[in-house]
Amino acid sequence: MSVPRGRRTAIAALLVLLVGAPLLALAPAAPGAVRVGGMSLLWWYTGLVAPLLATVIAIVVLVRGGE
């Protein structure tokens, strides 16, 4: 039983989204501390961007049936 290619790609994309937050927080020169619209880039990523992208990826995979 192999996992369909679309589902495998979605899993990889979700794992990349998870790795993004620690990279922003721990990278040299603190890119996560840069302010955008009064909030840090790390806040925007963990509070808005990553959850929205994860939701979109999950919906696309579920609608397509994980082809």
Buried (B, 14 or more C-beta within 10 A) or exposed (E): EEEEEBBEBBBEBBEEBEEBBEEBBEEEEEBBEEEEEEEBBBBBBBEEBBEEBBEEBEEEBEEEEBE
